[in-house]
Amino acid sequence: MTLLLMAAGSGSRYGKLKQFDDLGPKGEFLMEFGIYDAIKNGFDHIVVITKKDNVSFLQEHLESRLPTGIKLDVLAQEISDLPQHVIFDGERLKPWGTAHAVWTARNVINKPFCVINADDFYGQSAYANAAKFIKEYPQDNYYALIGYTLKDTLSEHGSVSRGVCMTDGDSLISVDERLKLAQEGDKVIDADSGMQYTGDELASMNFWICRPSIFDVIETEFREFLEDEHMIKTSELYIPKTIQNLLQAGKAKVKVVPSKDNWFGVTYASDREIAVNSLQQKTANGKYPSPLWN
C-alpha cells in the first residue's frame, strides 16, 4: 500500500512552510507522524509531492529516518508537467491543484493508495481503517473517504474551508465545499453561503483512498481544463471534484469511513501551539516513541 502526501503548499496564512515546521517533541515534521502511522499499518511506499526547490532536502531528510524496506519517492509538482503533446505557453504562478499533485505520481504508483495533506494530523485509527478498507475492497472501482466530525475540524483562530459530506448510509453522495466555516453558538455557519450545520456532519479533510485508474481520469480532465482559457486563469483541478465526477458518472463507488479519531491541522500560525501540545501529549501517553525514528 502507498501513502501519498501533498506538501507543495505555500503556507500563506501560516506565515511559512508549515510542512517543514518542527512541531514534534524532537523537532519532527507533522507529516512524519502520518508516515509513522501508515507504516505501522502496513504501508510500504511513501510518495511526497512538493515544490521543486524542496525535493532534495525532503528526500535526504526522510531517507535518513524511514525504516529499511520502505520505498520513498519525493516528486516535484511543476506547472510544466503536462499531458503528452499538450503545450501551454501562457502565464501561471500557482500550481494546477490537488488533482494535478496526485497525477504527478502516475509513474511511481501502481497499487491502491491513500492521499493526505502533509500539514494535517489524521490520527492513528484513520490509517488502520484505510488499510482495512483496501484489503476488504480490492475492486478497482471502490474508493473511500476518511470522514471527520465537522465541529471537531474547526479552528479557534478564524474561518476554515471544509468539504461537508452528504451520505446515504456509508456511501458518499456529494462533498459540498464551504469556504468560510466557523462555530457560532451551537451552529456551524458558512459566512460565504449562509449555510448552517449542526456540526455533527462528516467533513472531508482530504484523506482519500484511491486506485491507480484515477491517473487516466485526471489526465482526461486536465486536457479539457487546458482547453478552457477562463479555467486556466481562475481555477484549479481538485481531487475531491475528480472523485465526485467519477461517482456521479457511475464509474466509482465511494464509501465514507469514519475516522474514529481526532484531526488537527495548522492553518493559522496560532494553531501551532495546539499542534505542538497535542503531539507532546500523545508522545507522553505512549502513542508515539521519542524520538519518532530510531
Rosetta blueprint (number, residue, H / E / L):
1 M L
2 T E
3 L E
4 L E
5 L E
6 M E
7 A E
8 A L
9 G L
10 S L
11 G L
12 S L
13 R L
14 Y L
15 G L
16 K L
17 L L
18 K H
19 Q H
20 F H
21 D L
22 D L
23 L L
24 G L
25 P L
26 K L
27 G L
28 E L
29 F L
30 L H
31 M H
32 E H
33 F H
34 G H
35 I H
36 Y H
37 D H
38 A H
39 I H
40 K H
41 N L
42 G L
43 F L
44 D L
45 H E
46 I E
47 V E
48 V E
49 I E
50 T E
51 K L
52 K H
53 D H
54 N H
55 V H
56 S H
57 F H
58 L H
59 Q H
60 E H
61 H H
62 L H
63 E H
64 S L
65 R L
66 L L
67 P L
68 T L
69 G L
70 I L
71 K E
72 L E
73 D E
74 V E
75 L E
76 A E
77 Q L
78 E L
79 I L
80 S L
81 D L
82 L L
83 P L
84 Q L
85 H L
86 V L
87 I L
88 F L
89 D L
90 G L
91 E L
92 R L
93 L L
94 K L
95 P L
96 W L
97 G L
98 T H
99 A H
100 H H
101 A H
102 V H
103 W H
104 T L
105 A L
106 R L
107 N L
108 V L
109 I L
110 N L
111 K L
112 P L
113 F E
114 C E
115 V E
116 I E
117 N E
118 A L
119 D L
120 D E
121 F E
122 Y L
123 G L
124 Q H
125 S H
126 A H
127 Y H
128 A H
129 N H
130 A H
131 A H
132 K H
133 F H
134 I H
135 K H
136 E H
137 Y L
138 P L
139 Q L
140 D L
141 N L
142 Y E
143 Y E
144 A E
145 L E
146 I E
147 G E
148 Y E
149 T E
150 L H
151 K H
152 D H
153 T H
154 L L
155 S E
156 E L
157 H L
158 G E
159 S L
160 V E
161 S E
162 R E
163 G E
164 V E
165 C E
166 M E
167 T E
168 D E
169 G L
170 D L
171 S E
172 L E
173 I E
174 S E
175 V E
176 D E
177 E E
178 R E
179 L E
180 K E
181 L E
182 A E
183 Q E
184 E E
185 G L
186 D L
187 K E
188 V E
189 I E
190 D E
191 A L
192 D L
193 S L
194 G L
195 M L
196 Q E
197 Y E
198 T L
199 G L
200 D L
201 E L
202 L E
203 A E
204 S E
205 M E
206 N E
207 F E
208 W E
209 I E
210 C E
211 R L
212 P L
213 S L
214 I H
215 F H
216 D H
217 V H
218 I H
219 E H
220 T H
221 E H
222 F H
223 R H
224 E H
225 F H
226 L H
227 E L
228 D L
229 E H
230 H H
231 M H
232 I H
233 K H
234 T H
235 S L
236 E L
237 L L
238 Y L
239 I H
240 P H
241 K H
242 T H
243 I H
244 Q H
245 N H
246 L H
247 L H
248 Q H
249 A L
250 G L
251 K L
252 A L
253 K E
254 V E
255 K E
256 V E
257 V E
258 P E
259 S L
260 K L
261 D L
262 N L
263 W L
264 F E
265 G E
266 V L
267 T L
268 Y L
269 A H
270 S H
271 D H
272 R H
273 E H
274 I H
275 A H
276 V H
277 N H
278 S H
279 L H
280 Q H
281 Q H
282 K H
283 T H
284 A H
285 N L
286 G L
287 K L
288 Y L
289 P L
290 S L
291 P L
292 L L
293 W L
294 N L
